[in-house]
Amino acid sequence: MTAKPTQTLIRILLATLSFSAATATYAAQCPLIPDGNATLEESERAALLSEFKFEALDKELARKHKKNLSSSGGDLLTMRDLLGLQQLSLQEENVMRMWADQQPKSFFAQLNAGLYYGNKAFGARGNAPASSVTGSQWNSVKQLSAKAQPYLQKAMALDARSALPQTMLIGLAAMENQVGGRTAAQWLQAADQADPKNLAARVNALNYLSPRWGGSLEGLDQMVSQAVKSLPSTSASYLQYNLVLAKASHYEVVDKDKSKAQALYKQAKDMCDNSEAARAGMVRTYQ
């Protein structure tokens, strides 16, 4: 993995890009690409968290979540909201725990704590291949994952129609072979059952069901082919774009085939002209 370890889920879900078909007259611009700048609304939510105004924060997140689900970004936008909230805050562990403890019936508070500890688990593992991860690192991974899982399980119980808790569990299961008695693929199935129109879990699965985590490119193709049948057209196109980007990353990082990677990054750039990920990939793999 090339990303900073503590940014694993954030990299995948905050910085993943969208697809928009190019035309002959102008290059495609993808509206779902985050510009990296915090909005006033996002800063205000971070202030509510830092000031322990948890009830007000829950109400604001519920309002935004409802709006997100009716938009083209779907649940992925809510995941970005929570990950962005953590980035804008000081990421103080006790504040995350306070929110979850004081709002035990809040889906967002429980999910946020699960995401916090889950990302800490990824950070403890680091970027190295599994064979190079030390015993001490694995112990930290397991301890942090064990802290994340009860929060994620509680979030699932609080909102059985959301696939956001399963989104993190997909990554944890890939890292530990399984969590909660399920593999990454089984957690994706659970996500699809909870929310047939989920986008966040499927985008995350493009990473954690890839060959570098024991999956296959053929499996990714099948997953996306099935998913697009139940997704709105914009979400389906978004997922197809990310599939191309995932394949490009595979050929660049795993197979070391710069020629194939370059062609796929170019395809992704043609799909989405404002894709910085595709542009950077084209530069890295140029020969």
C-alpha positions, -999 to +999 in steps of 0.1 A: +000+000+000+013+034-009-009+056+012+000+069+046-012+042+070-034+063+091-052+076+060-062+042+045-100+046+047-098+083+043-077+080+011-101+055-004-134+072+006-125+109+009-103+111-022-119+086-046-130+102-078-161+100-099-168+091-135-185+112-161-186+103-198-163+125-220-177+141-251-160+150-283-162+187-276-150+191-241-133+171-214-154+155-186-155+172-152-165+150-122-187+168-097-182+142-069-144+149-067-138+167-034-117+199-038-099+194-005-112+227+010-133+226+041-167+243+038-182+266+065-208+238+072-180+213+078-161+237+101-192+243+121-197+206+126-161+203+138-168+231+162-198+213+176-177+183+183-149+202+199-174+221+221-191+188+232-224+199+217-231+163+207-269+165+205-267+194+181-240+176+161-262+145+158-291+165+145-270+183+119-255+150+107-289+134+105-301+163+084-271+161+061-273+123+059-309+125+047-299+150+020-269+129+010-291+098+005-313+117-020-282+129-040-260+112-065-232+106-040-255+086-016-240+072+016-205+078+004-210+115+011-220+108+047-189+087+051-168+116+038-186+139+062-176+118+092-140+112+080-137+149+072-151+157+107-122+137+122-097+154+100-109+188+110-110+180+147-080+172+168-089+135+166-088+133+204-096+097+215-115+108+246-137+132+227-147+103+203-155+082+233-174+110+251-196+115+221-203+077+219-208+074+256-231+104+260-252+096+229-255+058+231-285+058+207-268+079+181-259+060+150-234+087+140-216+087+174-212+049+174-201+048+138-176+077+143-159+059+172-157+027+151-142+046+122-117+063+146-104+030+160-105+013+127-083+038+111-060+036+141-058-002+134-047+005+098-021+029+110-007+003+134-003-022+106+016+002+083+023-002+046+045-032+046+035-066+032+019-089+057+051-110+060+070-079+071+045-068+098+060-074+132+043-093+160+040-061+180+023-044+151-002-072+148-010-071+185-017-034+182-039-040+151-059-066+170-063-044+201-075-014+180-098-035+158-113-051+190-121-015+201-136-006+168-159-036+163-183-031+192-190+005+181-196-007+145-218-035+156-239-011+177-241+013+148-255-016+126-281-023+153-291+014+154-296+017+117-301-017+100-306+000+066-272+016+065-241-001+050-216+024+065-205+003+095-199-026+071-177-004+050-151-002+077-156-039+086-147-048+050-112-033+055-107-048+090-117-082+078-093-080+049-065-070+072-072-098+098-086-124+074-120-121+091-137-102+119-170-110+135-169-144+119-170-129+084-145-123+056-142-090+036-164-105+008-190-116+033-191-081+049-197-067+014-226-090+010-240-078+044-236-042+032-255-050+000-283-066+020-285-037+043-285-011+016-288-023-020-278+012-032-248+016-010-218+032-027-192+036+002-188-002+008-185-010-028-159+017-034-139+004-004-143-032-016-125-023-048-094-020-027-099-048-002-111-074-026-082-067-050-053-091-057-030-074-032-055-084-005-061-119-018-089-111-042-089-109-080-095-085-108-121-108-122-139-107-089-139-069-090-154-070-125-181-093-113-188-072-082-192-040-102-213-057-129-238-069-103-237-036-084-246-014-113-279-032-117-292-018-085-274+016-085-286+049-100-268+057-132-245+084-116-235+060-088-230+031-113-207+053-134-188+064-104-182+028-094-171+019-129-146+048-129-131+036-096-128+001-110-106+014-138-085+033-113-082+002-091-069-019-120-044+008-129-031+008-094-028-030-095-007-031-126+015-003-113+021-015-078+016-053-079+025-064-115+050-036-121+036-033-156+039+004-164+025+000-199-008-014-188-010+010-158-004+040-181-031+029-205-056+025-176-047+058-159-052+074-193-086+058-196-095+071-161-083+106-171-104+104-202-134+095-181-128+122-156-105+150-167-102+166-133-089+134-118-057+142-100-053+105-091-053+095-128-031+124-138-005+115-111-006+079-122+000+089-158+031+109-147+044+080-125+041+054-151+053+074-181+081+056-200 
